[in-house]
């Protein structure tokens, strides 16, 4: 199918690069397939099935990873082979080629999220550390999802990295402690540190004059490094750390299962040693760990141990989420609808008093919300006055699902099942159904019927069934095309004698 598409698009005038982007395959493969005649390609595909490869013993495991996580990159599979299966006898290019063949053979296209970055000037040794925060959502060993938070530091010259994780949002005390850990890991600190505008660091940037939080001001006065605070929406000034945050998310954390924070941090440190600081950097063409051995001589030694007991602990901040809640000690507490605003800081200051959680928009401002602190975990503590009726949205989604399904009885059954099974998450379930209809419009009706037959009750089951139906249809198409190719290859053209062609040229009957 890919071979035919390449040749079809070439005839329509598409360039190799455009075909590569359109079919989501490498440009080299487009060039190679474009040079092959049909019989050459057929022999090539047969050779792929019969030729032994170094990674054949791990084929089933790699295929399982790709089916479970279709967005896995070849680089991440290369790292997993080293970590999980202790495979060190193959190169990253071998792994990438093997993964590409499996994707094509089993119809497992890769979806990528692209983000562009601007290049930043190279820094001299010992000049600059860049720092930024990141967060991920990880599947846990008990089948649930948990949000994790990390802080990343990188030496701007050598690209030598340090990463530390938490299973809750950061406080200023965490930030200070992790600075000390990073300096210990680097064996020193640089002349300046680059930061994003963040509520843990700076209350505001007054036309370039920094107003730091009390906690960080005390720490900065102790360590005496220079601070470079980026403007909002200006990632170019800290492009190196932007790449590190992306690297941590997509190479280390992506599709990894979380058990506990200690094991997670230990795995991350091993990843830094094995991959993050060892692999050749794509810009410098050098290993960060090797360049670091030269840069560390230029770092300023950190003297003494910072006394954390002297840090003020007055300010605790929390992010206001899109659903107008803040998280505190494992639970979610409501704020009035409309508190969250797009393109606003969405930071709340929280305090505890007499068993109650007090939420403000300014540290010393008016009380926005007051809740009794819940002792358990995983609950939503909501003030009825903060909420507005969401039935209008629910009814709208139900109507859209009814319009999506041509069979009214199927639509009624599905809505009843979701309403009964997921009363608190009905909106989410209905939105998943609508997304299935957009992605698999030819299979949505059959998927609902199959869902009824199997007595399943989740929109996620509907999505999985629709995906399976589409995959089965593609496999059948491949099988039919293969059988057709084999049929025509076995045909032999009839031979004609030379005198027949002579009579035709002379105007005679053939």
C-alpha positions in Angstrom: 0.0 0.0 0.0 2.8 2.4 0.9 4.7 1.5 -2.3 1.6 2.2 -4.5 0.9 5.5 -2.7 4.5 6.7 -3.2 4.3 6.1 -6.9 0.8 7.6 -7.2 1.9 10.8 -5.4 5.1 11.0 -7.5 3.0 11.0 -10.7 0.9 13.8 -9.2 4.0 15.9 -8.8 4.7 15.6 -5.1 8.3 15.9 -3.9 10.1 13.2 -1.9 9.9 15.4 1.2 6.2 16.1 0.7 5.4 12.4 0.3 7.4 11.7 3.4 5.4 14.1 5.4 2.1 13.0 3.9 2.7 9.2 4.5 4.6 9.8 7.8 7.6 7.7 6.7 11.2 8.6 6.2 12.4 10.5 3.1 15.0 7.8 2.5 12.3 5.1 2.3 10.4 7.3 -0.2 13.5 7.5 -2.4 14.3 3.8 -2.1 10.7 2.6 -2.9 10.5 5.2 -5.7 13.5 3.5 -7.5 12.0 0.0 -7.3 10.0 -1.6 -10.1 7.0 -3.7 -9.0 8.8 -7.0 -9.4 11.8 -5.6 -7.5 9.6 -4.5 -4.7 7.9 -7.8 -4.5 11.3 -9.6 -4.2 12.3 -7.0 -1.5 9.2 -7.7 0.6 9.8 -11.5 0.3 13.4 -11.0 1.5 12.1 -9.1 4.5 10.1 -12.1 5.5 12.9 -14.6 5.1 16.0 -12.6 6.1 17.1 -13.1 9.7 17.8 -10.0 11.8 19.5 -9.3 15.0 16.3 -8.2 16.7 14.2 -11.1 15.6 14.4 -12.7 19.1 12.8 -9.5 20.4 10.2 -9.0 17.7 7.2 -10.0 19.8 8.2 -7.8 22.6 8.8 -4.8 20.4 5.6 -5.4 18.5 3.7 -5.5 21.9 5.2 -2.2 22.9 4.2 -0.6 19.5 0.6 -1.9 19.8 0.3 -0.7 23.3 2.0 2.7 22.7 1.7 3.6 18.9 3.6 6.8 19.5 6.8 5.2 20.7 10.0 6.5 18.9 12.8 4.3 17.7 15.1 6.1 20.1 12.9 5.2 23.1 12.6 1.6 22.0 16.4 1.5 21.8 16.6 2.8 25.4 14.0 0.3 26.6 15.9 -2.6 25.0 18.9 -1.6 27.0 17.0 -1.0 30.2 14.4 -3.8 30.2 16.1 -6.6 28.1 19.8 -5.6 28.5 20.3 -5.6 24.7 23.6 -3.9 23.9 24.6 -5.6 20.7 22.7 -3.4 18.2 22.9 0.2 17.1 20.2 2.8 17.3 19.9 2.8 13.5 19.3 -0.9 13.4 16.5 -0.5 16.0 15.0 2.3 14.0 14.9 0.4 10.8 13.5 -2.7 12.5 10.7 -0.6 14.1 9.9 1.0 10.7 9.5 -2.4 9.1 7.2 -3.6 11.9 5.1 -0.5 11.6 4.6 -1.0 7.9 4.0 -4.7 8.1 1.4 -4.5 10.9 -0.1 -1.1 9.9 1.0 0.7 13.0 1.5 4.4 11.9 3.2 6.7 14.3 1.6 10.0 15.4 3.9 12.8 16.4 3.3 16.1 18.1 5.6 18.7 16.6 7.0 21.7 18.4 9.6 24.1 17.0 12.4 25.8 18.9 14.7 28.7 18.0 18.5 28.2 18.3 20.2 30.1 21.1 23.9 31.3 21.2 26.4 28.9 22.6 27.6 29.7 26.1 31.2 29.5 27.4 32.2 26.9 30.0 30.8 27.6 33.5 28.7 30.5 32.3 25.1 29.4 32.6 22.6 26.8 33.9 19.1 26.8 32.5 16.2 25.5 34.6 12.5 24.8 34.0 9.6 22.7 35.2 7.6 19.9 33.5 4.8 17.6 34.4 3.5 14.3 33.0 0.5 12.0 33.5 1.7 8.4 34.1 -0.1 5.1 34.3 0.5 3.5 37.7 1.0 -0.1 38.6 -2.6 -0.3 40.0 -4.1 0.8 36.7 -4.8 4.4 37.5 -3.2 7.6 36.3 -1.1 10.0 38.4 0.3 13.4 37.6 4.0 13.8 38.3 6.1 16.9 38.4 9.8 17.4 37.6 12.4 20.1 37.6 15.3 19.9 35.0 18.6 21.7 35.0 21.1 21.7 32.2 24.6 23.2 31.9 24.3 25.4 28.8 27.8 24.6 27.4 28.1 20.9 27.8 24.3 20.0 27.9 24.9 17.9 31.0 21.6 17.4 32.7 20.0 16.8 36.1 16.3 15.9 36.7 14.4 15.5 40.0 10.7 14.4 40.4 7.9 14.9 42.8 4.4 13.4 43.0 2.8 16.7 44.1 3.1 20.3 42.9 6.3 22.2 43.8 6.7 24.6 46.7 9.5 27.1 47.0 11.3 25.0 49.6 11.3 22.1 47.1 12.8 24.4 44.5 15.6 25.5 46.8 16.4 21.9 47.9 16.6 20.8 44.3 19.0 23.6 43.5 21.3 22.3 46.2 20.9 18.7 44.8 21.7 20.0 41.3 24.8 21.9 42.5 25.9 18.7 44.2 25.3 16.6 41.1 27.2 19.1 38.9 30.0 19.6 41.5 29.5 23.3 41.5 27.3 26.2 40.1 27.6 28.5 37.1 27.8 32.3 37.0 24.1 32.7 36.2 20.9 30.7 36.1 18.1 31.2 33.6 14.5 30.9 34.8 11.1 31.2 33.4 8.7 33.5 35.0 7.3 31.3 37.7 5.3 31.9 40.9 7.7 29.9 43.0 10.5 32.3 42.0 9.3 35.7 41.2 6.1 37.5 42.2 6.4 39.8 39.2 8.9 41.3 36.8 8.7 45.0 37.1 10.2 46.1 33.7 13.3 44.1 34.4 13.4 44.7 38.2 12.9 41.3 39.9 10.6 41.0 42.9 11.4 37.6 44.3 9.5 35.6 46.9 10.7 35.9 50.4 11.9 32.3 50.5 13.9 32.5 47.3 15.3 36.0 48.1 16.9 34.6 51.2 18.4 31.7 49.3 19.7 33.9 46.5 21.4 36.2 49.0 23.2 33.1 50.3 24.4 31.6 47.0 24.9 34.9 45.1 24.4 33.7 41.5 23.1 36.0 38.8 19.5 35.6 37.8 18.2 35.9 34.2 14.4 35.8 34.2 12.8 35.2 30.8 9.9 37.2 29.6 6.6 35.5 29.2 6.1 33.5 26.0 9.8 33.8 25.2 11.1 30.2 25.1 13.9 31.1 22.7 16.0 32.7 25.5 16.1 29.3 27.2 15.9 26.9 24.2 18.3 24.4 25.6 16.2 23.6 28.7 13.0 23.5 26.6 14.6 20.7 24.6 15.6 18.9 27.8 12.0 19.1 29.2 10.8 17.6 25.9 13.5 15.0 26.0 12.6 13.9 29.6 8.9 13.7 28.7 9.2 11.8 25.4 12.2 9.6 25.9 12.2 8.8 29.7 8.6 9.3 31.0 6.5 8.5 28.0 4.7 5.1 28.3 6.6 4.3 31.5 4.6 2.8 34.5 4.8 4.6 37.8 5.2 2.5 41.0 6.6 4.8 43.7 8.6 8.0 43.7 11.9 6.5 45.0 12.0 3.9 42.2 10.9 6.5 39.6 13.7 8.8 40.6 16.3 6.0 40.6 15.2 4.9 37.1 15.5 8.6 36.0 19.1 8.8 37.3 20.0 5.6 35.5 18.4 7.0 32.4 20.6 10.1 32.7 23.7 8.0 33.0 22.7 5.6 30.2 21.0 8.0 27.7 20.4 11.6 28.8 24.0 12.5 29.4 25.6 9.7 27.4 24.1 9.8 23.9 25.7 12.1 21.4 24.0 15.5 21.3 22.4 16.2 17.9 23.8 19.8 17.9 27.2 19.6 19.5 27.9 16.1 18.0 29.5 15.2 21.4 28.5 13.2 24.5 27.5 15.6 27.3 29.3 13.6 29.9 32.6 14.0 28.0 32.2 17.8 27.5 31.1 18.1 31.2 34.5 16.7 32.4 36.1 19.8 30.8 33.4 22.3 31.9 33.2 21.2 35.6 36.7 22.8 36.1 35.0 26.2 35.4 32.2 25.8 37.9 32.1 27.7 41.1 32.4 25.5 44.2 29.3 25.7 46.5 30.5 26.2 50.1 28.6 25.1 53.2 25.2 23.5 53.6 22.1 25.6 53.2 20.0 25.6 56.4 16.4 25.0 55.3 15.0 25.6 58.7 15.7 29.3 58.2 13.4 29.5 55.1 10.1 31.2 55.5 7.2 28.9 54.7 4.4 31.5 54.5 3.4 31.2 50.9 1.9 28.0 49.4 0.5 28.3 45.9 -1.6 26.0 43.8 -2.6 26.0 40.1 -6.3 26.8 39.3 -7.4 24.2 36.8 -9.8 24.6 33.9 -12.6 23.0 35.8 -12.2 25.7 38.5 -10.6 23.5 41.2 -7.3 23.5 43.1 -5.5 20.4 44.3 -4.5 20.1 48.0 -3.2 17.0 49.8 -4.7 14.6 47.3 -8.1 16.2 47.0 -9.7 18.8 44.7 -11.4 21.9 46.2 -13.7 24.1 44.2 -13.4 27.8 43.5 -16.2 29.9 41.9 -16.9 29.2 38.2 -15.1 31.7 36.1 -12.1 32.0 38.4 -10.0 30.2 35.8 -9.2 32.5 32.9 -7.4 31.7 29.7 -4.0 33.4 29.3 -4.0 34.4 33.0 -1.5 33.2 35.6 -4.3 31.2 37.4 -2.4 31.0 40.6 -4.1 30.7 44.0 -2.6 31.2 47.5 -3.8 28.7 50.1 -3.6 28.6 53.9 -4.9 26.4 56.6 -6.7 27.5 59.7 -8.8 25.6 62.3 -9.2 22.6 60.0 -10.2 24.7 57.0 -8.6 25.4 53.7 -8.6 29.1 52.8 -8.1 30.1 49.1 -7.1 33.6 47.9 -6.0 35.1 44.6 -3.5 37.4 46.3 -1.4 36.4 49.2 -3.0 38.9 51.5 -6.2 39.4 49.4 -9.9 38.6 50.1 -11.0 35.0 50.7 -12.1 33.5 47.5 -13.2 30.1 48.9 -13.2 28.4 52.3 -13.6 24.6 52.7 -13.4 22.1 55.6 -10.2 20.0 54.9 -11.1 16.4 53.9 -9.0 13.7 55.6 -9.2 11.1 52.8 -7.8 11.2 49.3 -9.2 11.4 45.7 -12.4 13.4 46.6 -13.9 16.6 45.1 -14.9 19.0 47.8 -17.3 21.4 46.2 -19.3 24.4 47.5 -22.7 24.4 45.8 -22.5 28.2 45.3 -19.5 27.7 43.1 -21.2 25.5 40.6 -23.6 26.1 37.7 -26.0 23.8 36.1 -24.2 21.6 33.5 -27.3 19.9 32.2 -27.3 22.1 29.1 -24.0 20.8 28.0 -25.0 17.2 28.8 -28.2 17.5 26.8 -26.2 19.0 23.9 -23.8 16.1 23.9 -26.6 13.5 24.1 -28.3 15.1 21.1 -25.0 15.0 19.2 -24.6 11.3 19.9 -28.2 10.6 18.8 -27.5 12.4 15.5 -24.2 10.5 15.1 -25.8 7.0 15.2 -28.3 6.3 12.5 -29.8 3.4 14.5 -32.0 5.2 17.1 -32.3 2.1 19.3 -28.5 1.7 19.4 -28.1 5.3 20.4 -30.7 5.0 23.1 -29.1 1.8 24.5 -25.6 3.4 24.5 -26.8 6.6 26.2 -28.7 4.6 28.9 -25.7 2.4 29.6 -23.3 5.3 29.9 -25.7 7.3 32.1 -26.2 4.4 34.5 -22.6 3.3 34.6 -20.9 6.7 34.7 -23.2 9.3 36.2 -20.3 11.5 37.4 -18.3 11.2 34.2 -21.1 11.1 31.7 -19.8 14.2 29.8 -16.4 12.6 29.4 -17.9 9.4 28.1 -20.1 11.1 25.6 -17.2 13.2 24.3 -15.2 9.9 23.8 -18.2 8.5 21.8 -18.2 11.6 19.6 -14.4 11.4 19.0 -14.9 7.8 18.0 -17.5 8.9 15.5 -15.1 11.4 14.0 -12.1 9.1 13.8 -13.9 5.9 12.8 -17.1 7.0 11.0 -17.3 3.8 8.9 -17.2 1.5 11.9 -19.1 3.4 14.7 -22.4 1.6 14.1 -20.9 -1.9 13.9 -18.8 -1.1 17.0 -21.9 -0.2 19.0 -23.6 -3.5 17.9 -20.4 -5.5 18.9 -20.4 -3.6 22.2 -23.9 -4.7 22.9 -23.1 -8.3 22.0 -20.2 -8.4 24.3 -22.1 -6.6 27.1 -19.6 -3.8 27.5 -20.5 -0.5 29.0 -17.6 2.0 28.5 -17.0 4.5 25.7 -13.3 3.4 25.9 -14.5 -0.1 24.9 -16.3 1.4 22.0 -13.2 3.2 20.8 -11.1 0.0 21.1 -13.7 -2.0 19.1 -13.8 0.6 16.4 -10.0 0.6 16.1 -10.0 -3.2 15.9 -12.6 -3.2 13.1 -10.7 -0.6 11.1 -7.4 -2.6 11.6 -9.1 -5.8 10.5 -10.5 -4.1 7.4 -7.0 -2.9 6.5 -5.5 -6.4 7.0 -8.2 -7.9 4.7 -7.4 -5.3 2.1 -3.7 -6.2 2.3 -4.5 -9.9 2.0 -6.7 -9.4 -1.1 -4.0 -7.2 -2.8 -1.3 -9.8 -2.0 -3.5 -12.6 -3.5 -4.1 -10.4 -6.6 -0.4 -9.7 -7.1 0.4 -13.4 -6.8 -2.3 -14.2 -9.4 -0.9 -11.8 -12.0 2.6 -12.8 -11.4 1.8 -16.4 -12.4 0.2 -15.3 -15.7 2.3 -16.0 -18.9 1.7 -13.9 -22.0 0.9 -15.9 -25.1 3.5 -16.0 -27.8 2.9 -15.0 -31.4 4.8 -15.9 -34.5 6.7 -13.1 -36.4 4.5 -13.5 -39.5 1.4 -12.5 -37.6 2.9 -9.0 -36.9 4.1 -8.7 -40.5 0.5 -9.3 -41.8 -0.8 -6.7 -39.4 1.7 -4.1 -40.6 0.8 -4.9 -44.2 -2.9 -4.5 -43.6 -3.8 -8.1 -43.4 -6.0 -9.9 -40.8 -4.4 -10.8 -37.6 
